[in-house]
Amino acid sequence: CFGEDTCISIPDIKAMVMVLPPSEPRITIAGVERLVWPTAQLRAPIGVALFKDIHIISTVTKTDATLSI
C-alpha cells in the first residue's frame, strides 16, 4: 500500500513464453531457360542483357501458432 486506504493484492501467476524459429523465406527466380547469343554480340562494348525476362518473387509464410499447456 502506498498510503492508500485500500490495498490491492495481485496474485502470483505462472507464465511461459515459447519462441518459435522464424519461417524460411522462399525466393523464386524464373526466366528464360536458355540464352543463345552470337559471339559478336557478346564482344560488343555495350554487352548483352542476360535477363530481359526475369521474375524474382520472395515470399515468407506467416503462421499464427497457439500452444495450450
C-alpha positions as CSV (number, residue, x, y, z in Angstrom):
1,C,0.0,0.0,0.0
2,F,1.3,3.4,-0.9
3,G,-0.6,5.4,1.7
4,E,-4.0,4.5,0.2
5,D,-7.0,3.4,2.3
6,T,-7.4,0.2,0.3
7,C,-4.6,-2.2,-0.5
8,I,-4.8,-4.3,-3.7
9,S,-3.2,-7.6,-3.8
10,I,-2.1,-9.1,-7.1
11,P,-1.7,-12.9,-7.1
12,D,1.4,-14.5,-8.5
13,I,0.9,-16.3,-11.8
14,K,3.0,-18.8,-13.7
15,A,3.6,-17.9,-17.3
16,M,5.6,-19.4,-20.2
17,V,6.8,-17.8,-23.4
18,M,7.8,-20.1,-26.3
19,V,9.9,-18.5,-29.0
20,L,9.5,-20.3,-32.4
21,P,12.0,-20.2,-35.1
22,P,11.1,-17.8,-38.0
23,S,9.8,-19.4,-41.2
24,E,12.3,-19.6,-44.0
25,P,11.8,-17.2,-46.9
26,R,11.2,-18.7,-50.3
27,I,12.9,-16.9,-53.3
28,T,11.8,-18.0,-56.7
29,I,13.7,-16.8,-59.8
30,A,12.1,-17.5,-63.1
31,G,13.1,-16.5,-66.6
32,V,14.2,-17.9,-70.0
33,E,15.8,-21.3,-69.7
34,R,18.3,-20.9,-72.4
35,L,20.1,-17.9,-73.9
36,V,21.8,-18.1,-77.2
37,W,23.8,-15.1,-78.4
38,P,26.1,-14.7,-81.4
39,T,29.8,-14.2,-80.4
40,A,29.9,-10.8,-82.0
41,Q,27.2,-9.5,-79.6
42,L,29.0,-10.9,-76.5
43,R,32.1,-9.0,-77.5
44,A,30.3,-5.7,-78.2
45,P,31.2,-2.8,-76.0
46,I,27.6,-2.5,-74.6
47,G,27.4,-6.2,-73.9
48,V,24.1,-8.1,-73.9
49,A,21.1,-8.1,-71.5
50,L,21.2,-11.5,-70.0
51,F,18.0,-11.2,-68.0
52,K,15.5,-9.5,-70.3
53,D,12.6,-11.5,-68.9
54,I,13.3,-12.3,-65.2
55,H,10.9,-12.5,-62.4
56,I,12.0,-12.6,-58.7
57,I,9.4,-13.4,-56.1
58,S,10.2,-13.5,-52.4
59,T,7.6,-14.9,-50.0
60,V,7.5,-15.6,-46.3
61,T,4.8,-17.8,-44.8
62,K,3.3,-16.3,-41.7
63,T,1.6,-18.6,-39.3
64,D,-0.2,-18.0,-36.0
65,A,0.7,-20.7,-33.6
66,T,-1.1,-21.2,-30.4
67,L,0.0,-23.6,-27.7
68,S,-2.1,-24.8,-24.8
69,I,-0.5,-26.4,-21.8
